[in-house]
Amino acid sequence: MRLKTYIVENVADAIPMIKRDLGSDALILNTKKIKTGGFLGFFQTDKLEVIAAVESKLSEAPKKPAAPNKAPVVYKSEDALAPSAPAVFSSPPEQADDLISELKSIKQFMMQVIEEDRLPNALQPLSDRLTEQEVQKEIQSEILAKLMVALDRNPELTEVQVFEAARAEIIRMIKTHQKAKAVKDPEMVCFIGPTGVGKTTTIAKIAADYMLREEKNVGLITSDTFRIAAVEQLKTYGSILNIPVKVVETSAGLQQAIAELQDCDIILMDTAGRNYQQKQYIEDLERLLPKTAKIQIHLVLSLTSKLEDMKKIIENFKTIKMDQLVLTKKDETSSAGAILNLICRYSIPISYIANGQNVPDDLVAATPEKIADFVLGDNSHD
């Protein structure tokens, strides 16, 4: 791949130069605002750095050996791997359409490169890891395109440095997508989802987390009267944690339970796990949930489920406003790519990831850094 960098006022200025230098098949890989000129840091002007590329025979390029004892390279998401930001430039609609088309083309190009196994040798271990973790091809192509730029700037990157750069890019992607904010300081957090995802155990872990980490008084409510064992399980957890548990069957009963738990700092509510494809179940939930601005709703999904099933579950629950996702059973699957796939598709923040049955230990806050580590494994820190 031949790459070339242009410093211009806007994307529209770069397009004719790219076509002149690299041909009509060239693609835009990255755009970034930069400061240029000036004197002693003053009087600098805003410019746009545009990186473009055209396909070459990657497989015939000689592999360059990594330099021994090379100083480690620290990547930050705001540096060379910063996100493309075409939306901030005031270009005419037809130019914006051209840029969107170019960005789509680079993703398609990278997907073809991945499929045909024509990646540079330095990126192959990363590609293998992303495929093993079942990261979708579109997301892989975006990550690898940014890494291609970094590799062009520094051909002697080691495998560890490549993974560190990928980690920075994944963290950047997650932060870009997880901009939605849940209800601040909710009085009540309600957990919904299909049967068998581990809602009750996860709620017990979160209750313990509120008590131990945030020192809050917690109350528990369950409407899962379809399974007697579920009620008994939550009451057992309540007894162990020394917190009150209320059982409700109707909306009126829920209002009464909330009133009885008014001294609690936070109320966690368990709901019945049912077949998510049954429209009646969703409608029953909508009628049951209190109409208050201080309620936060978490959809609980199992990472052992197929991605397509998880997508269907989210689609079916869309009539209920979901603030965040909780992902369970991380310990029962070797693949973490679904976490990144869901974030990039739905932009719904993920609050917790449960990775075991132990209460309260097997629960982690789903930070961008933790998710990146799940996806990339130990390679990103060797």
FENVENFEN-V657706 format. One record per residue. N is the residue number from 1. RES is the residue in one small letter. D_CENTER is the distance of its C-alpha to the mean C-alpha in whole Angstrom. Layout:
N	RES	D_CENTER
N	RES	D_CENTER
This chain:
1	m	29
2	r	31
3	l	29
4	k	31
5	t	30
6	y	31
7	i	32
8	v	32
9	e	32
10	n	30
11	v	28
12	a	32
13	d	34
14	a	32
15	i	32
16	p	36
17	m	36
18	i	33
19	k	35
20	r	38
21	d	37
22	l	34
23	g	36
24	s	34
25	d	32
26	a	30
27	l	26
28	i	24
29	l	22
30	n	21
31	t	22
32	k	22
33	k	25
34	i	27
35	k	30
36	t	34
37	g	37
38	g	39
39	f	41
40	l	40
41	g	37
42	f	38
43	f	39
44	q	36
45	t	34
46	d	31
47	k	30
48	l	28
49	e	27
50	v	26
51	i	26
52	a	27
53	a	28
54	v	30
55	e	30
56	s	32
57	k	33
58	l	31
59	s	32
60	e	35
61	a	34
62	p	35
63	k	33
64	k	33
65	p	34
66	a	32
67	a	34
68	p	35
69	n	34
70	k	32
71	a	31
72	p	27
73	v	25
74	v	22
75	y	19
76	k	18
77	s	15
78	e	18
79	d	20
80	a	21
81	l	17
82	a	17
83	p	15
84	s	17
85	a	19
86	p	21
87	a	21
88	v	23
89	f	26
90	s	29
91	s	30
92	p	32
93	p	30
94	e	31
95	q	30
96	a	26
97	d	27
98	d	28
99	l	25
100	i	22
101	s	24
102	e	24
103	l	20
104	k	20
105	s	23
106	i	21
107	k	18
108	q	21
109	f	23
110	m	21
111	m	20
112	q	24
113	v	24
114	i	22
115	e	24
116	e	27
117	d	26
118	r	27
119	l	25
120	p	26
121	n	27
122	a	25
123	l	22
124	q	23
125	p	22
126	l	18
127	s	18
128	d	20
129	r	17
130	l	14
131	t	17
132	e	18
133	q	14
134	e	14
135	v	11
136	q	12
137	k	15
138	e	14
139	i	11
140	q	13
141	s	16
142	e	14
143	i	13
144	l	17
145	a	18
146	k	17
147	l	19
148	m	22
149	v	22
150	a	22
151	l	24
152	d	27
153	r	27
154	n	28
155	p	29
156	e	30
157	l	26
158	t	26
159	e	24
160	v	22
161	q	22
162	v	20
163	f	17
164	e	17
165	a	17
166	a	14
167	r	12
168	a	13
169	e	11
170	i	8
171	i	8
172	r	9
173	m	7
174	i	4
175	k	7
176	t	9
177	h	7
178	q	7
179	k	10
180	a	12
181	k	14
182	a	15
183	v	19
184	k	20
185	d	23
186	p	23
187	e	26
188	m	25
189	v	21
190	c	22
191	f	20
192	i	20
193	g	19
194	p	21
195	t	24
196	g	23
197	v	20
198	g	21
199	k	21
200	t	24
201	t	24
202	t	20
203	i	22
204	a	25
205	k	22
206	i	21
207	a	24
208	a	25
209	d	22
210	y	24
211	m	27
212	l	27
213	r	24
214	e	25
215	e	29
216	k	28
217	n	31
218	v	29
219	g	30
220	l	29
221	i	30
222	t	29
223	s	30
224	d	30
225	t	34
226	f	33
227	r	33
228	i	36
229	a	34
230	a	31
231	v	33
232	e	35
233	q	32
234	l	30
235	k	34
236	t	34
237	y	31
238	g	32
239	s	35
240	i	34
241	l	32
242	n	35
243	i	33
244	p	34
245	v	33
246	k	34
247	v	34
248	v	34
249	e	35
250	t	35
251	s	34
252	a	37
253	g	37
254	l	33
255	q	35
256	q	38
257	a	35
258	i	33
259	a	36
260	e	38
261	l	34
262	q	35
263	d	35
264	c	32
265	d	29
266	i	27
267	i	27
268	l	25
269	m	25
270	d	25
271	t	26
272	a	27
273	g	25
274	r	26
275	n	26
276	y	23
277	q	25
278	q	28
279	k	28
280	q	31
281	y	28
282	i	26
283	e	29
284	d	30
285	l	27
286	e	27
287	r	31
288	l	30
289	l	27
290	p	29
291	k	29
292	t	28
293	a	26
294	k	25
295	i	23
296	q	19
297	i	18
298	h	16
299	l	15
300	v	15
301	l	14
302	s	16
303	l	14
304	t	17
305	s	17
306	k	17
307	l	14
308	e	17
309	d	18
310	m	15
311	k	14
312	k	18
313	i	17
314	i	15
315	e	17
316	n	20
317	f	19
318	k	19
319	t	22
320	i	21
321	k	19
322	m	16
323	d	14
324	q	12
325	l	11
326	v	12
327	l	12
328	t	15
329	k	17
330	k	15
331	d	19
332	e	20
333	t	18
334	s	18
335	s	15
336	a	11
337	g	10
338	a	9
339	i	6
340	l	4
341	n	7
342	l	6
343	i	3
344	c	6
345	r	9
346	y	9
347	s	7
348	i	8
349	p	7
350	i	8
351	s	11
352	y	12
353	i	12
354	a	16
355	n	17
356	g	21
357	q	24
358	n	25
359	v	25
360	p	24
361	d	23
362	d	20
363	l	17
364	v	15
365	a	13
366	a	9
367	t	9
368	p	7
369	e	10
370	k	11
371	i	7
372	a	9
373	d	12
374	f	11
375	v	11
376	l	13
377	g	16
378	d	19
379	n	19
380	s	17
381	h	20
382	d	23
